[in-house]
């Protein structure tokens, strides 16, 4: 299976590339649309600020390409910032429109909830609580915890698109979202041990079944 990792200049590409290779995938890391068209599925990584990422996608014309990917119902997985870019908008740095594949807004953790302060960013291992099962998740996960590192999270989402969330000081943080052929994971599956590997395997099996 060939996976195209979208290189728009704002991703920690090596770790996710190596995770996919260990799972038996052929991986191409590129911004070239013709090369991406030859992949069975696409992965959108991301590290950094939302406005910078959307600017880079626009400069490389990959924003329009991703719209065609969704319209063609091709499998797409967004990870961390890559997941956030799939939502309608973000307040990070300045109000910025996203790709709009999922309903909702990306907002910063306030750092206080019900008068109790908590650490921002949300960083470390947290339990993933499953709420819905997408078509690619054919079995229940063997473990419960995944690794997060982020200061912004999705809010005002469509509940039917929520697959799993983490509770962070009373805040329900969307961890996995899915709609049609598009999936997002807020955590880093490539750094999340047994559960991360399992979820990547399940997603790849779902791609293969298509």
N, C-alpha and C positions, 0 to 999 in steps of 0.2 A: 504494500500500500504506500502511495506517495502522498506526503503531507507538505503543503506549501506554507512556510512560515513567512508572514508578510513583514518585510524589512523596510520600515519607513523612518528609521534612524532613532527610534525611541523604545528599544526593547532590550531586555536581558536575554539575548537570543541563544547563547551557548547552553545554558542549563536546560531550557525547554527542548532545544534541539537534541541534546544528549539523552534526555528522558525518552523522547520519541524513538531515537535510534535503538535504545535498550529494549524497547517494546517491539522491535522488528520492522520499524517503518523506514522507508526511504524518505529523506528530508531534503527539501530545497529551500534555502533562505534567500529571498529575492524580492525586489519591488517590480520586477518585470511581469506585466500582465499575461503575456503569452506563456511564460514559464509557469505562472500560477494557474493558468487555465488547464494545464496538463496534470495538476494535482487532483487526487480523489477528494481531498478536504483541505480547508484553510484554517490557519491559526493566527489570531491577531494578538500579539503580546503587547506589553506597554509598561514603561517605567518613566515617571516624570509627571509633568503638569498637563492637565486636560487641554488648555488652550494651545499649548505648544504642539501637542500631539495632533489636534485637529488641523492646525496650520500645516504641519508636515504632510498629513494625509491630503490636504487640498493642493499643496505644492507639487506633490507627486501624482496627483489625480487619482490616488487610490481611494478617495472618498466616493467618487463616482463609480469606481470599479466595485467597491463593496456593495453599493446599492444594487448593481447588476447581479452580484453574487446572491444576494437575498432574493431578488426577483426571480432568479433561475433556480431557487430552492437548493442551492449547494450547501453542504455542511460547513459551518463556520463556528469556531470556538474562540471567544475572547477571554483573556486571562488578565486579572488585576486591572490596571488602567485600560487594557484592551477590552475588558468587560464594561467598564464605565463609559467608554466611547460609544457603546451600543445604545445608550439611553438618549433621551430627548435633549437634555441640557445639563450643564454643570455650573456651579457658582464658584469653582476654584479660580482664584486670582481675579477673574472677571467673568461675567455671565457669557457663556459660550454654548452655541448649539452643538448637539452631538449628532450621531448618525440616525437616531430615532427608531431603531429596530425594536426597542422596548419602551413602554410607557414609564415615565418617572424622571426624577431629577437627582443629580449627584450633589450632596451637601456635606459640609465638614462636620465631624463630630464636635459637639459643643464643649466637651470637656467637663460638663457637670450635668447630672440628672437627679431630679428630686433633692437638690441641695447637696448632693454628694459628688465630689470631684473624682475624675478618673483620668487615666493616662491617654494622651493622644500623641502619637498614632496608636491605633489598635495593632499591637504587634505581639506575635507569639501563637501558641497552639490554643485552639478553641474547638468546642464540640460543634459538630455540624448536625443540625436537626432536620430530618427529611419531612417534607410536607406533601409533595406530589412526586410522581414517578414519570419522567419523560420516557419516550419510546425506546431510547437507547439504554436506559437503566433496567436491565432484565433481572437483576438480583439485588438483594439488600447488601449494603457495604459491610465488610468484615470488621471495620474499625470505626471510630467516631470522631477523631480529631484531625484537623488540618491546620496548616500554617498561614496566618494572615500577617500582612504588614501594609497598612494603609491609613490615611487620615480622613478620607472621604468615603461615603457610602451611598447606595441608592435608596431613595425615599419616594413615597407616593406611587408605588409600583402597582402593576396589575397582579392581583393575588393569584390568578390562574397561571401566571408565568413564573411564579416562585416555586422552585424545586426544593431548596434547603436554605436554612438561615442559621446564624450563630447569635447567641445572646451575649451582648457585651455591655455589662452594667445596666441591664434592663432595656437596652436598645436592641431591636431586632434587625440584625445586619444581614441583608440578602447575600447568601454565599454562592448559590447556583440559581440561575434563571434560564428558561428555555422557551422558545416560541418557534414553531415550525422546524426549520433546519438550523436555526441559530441558537447557540448555547453560550452562556457566560459563567465564568468562575471567578469570584472576587479573590479567593485565596490562590496560593501557588501550588498546583497539584504536583509539579515536579520537585517540590521541596517538602511535600506533606506525607512522606513515608508510605505506609501500607495503604491507607485510604486514598491518597493522591494517585498512586499507581493504579489502584483498582478503578477509580473513576476515569482515568485516562484510557485504560483498557476497555472499559464499558463503552466509552464514547467512540473509540476506534472500531469496536465490534458493530456498533450502530451504523457507523459510516460504511463498513464492509457489507452490511446487510442491505444497504441501499444500492 
